[in-house]
């Protein structure tokens, strides 16, 4: 089914910046993520997909939308990383512009939470 959450306070993203969203701010439960910019509830990204993430303005205008499948071949503990050379609202729709994260953080997890992905993609 459809899961949604509302960000009901201003979140400002600086130019070339990033926001980190997550389900808990407790490091022992969130694989050591840095501090979250926004905490959400009710969305299970481990459930079978497909998934669609849509970012809208307060008035409902779509800023960006990405669809993806749970079958993307990433190992447990590794996030999907958008290749930095494809950081547009059009380019991020292509699954070939994504890669498995390779940057370690908090033990064996792989990703760059809240920061830029390394690149270019292989």
Secondary structure, 3 states (H helix, E strand, C coil): CCCCCCCCCCCCCCCCCCCCEECCCCCCCCCCCCCCCEECCCCCCCCCCCEEEEEECCCCCEEEEEEECCCCCCCCCECEEECHHHCCCCHHHCHHHEEECCCEECCCEECCCCCCCCCCCC
